[in-house]
């Protein structure tokens, strides 16, 4: 069984991608996951719920 860690994941999301000019927002999420891949997926899910679409980019900033 893999050990859970806390990850801080930064995401860039384009708000209202159908409108010009594109407004890019950067935000971070703290998630509990067993791997960087899982942490990025969880952050993408949270971003989707908050902004109604998936992030443009994701990056793991820190973990414990």
C-alpha positions, 0 to 999 in steps of 0.5 A: 500500500502506498503512503499518502502525502500532502501535495501543493499543486499549482494550476493555470486555467483560462477563464471563459476560453470562448471570450477574448482576450483570454484571462489566465488565472494561477491558483494552488490546491493542496491535495492528499495523494499517493503520487504526483500523477494522482495529485495532479489529477485531484487538482484538475478535478478541483479546478474543474469544479471551481472554474467549470473546465480543466486547467491549461497546465498543472505543476507540483510545487511541494510535497510532504 
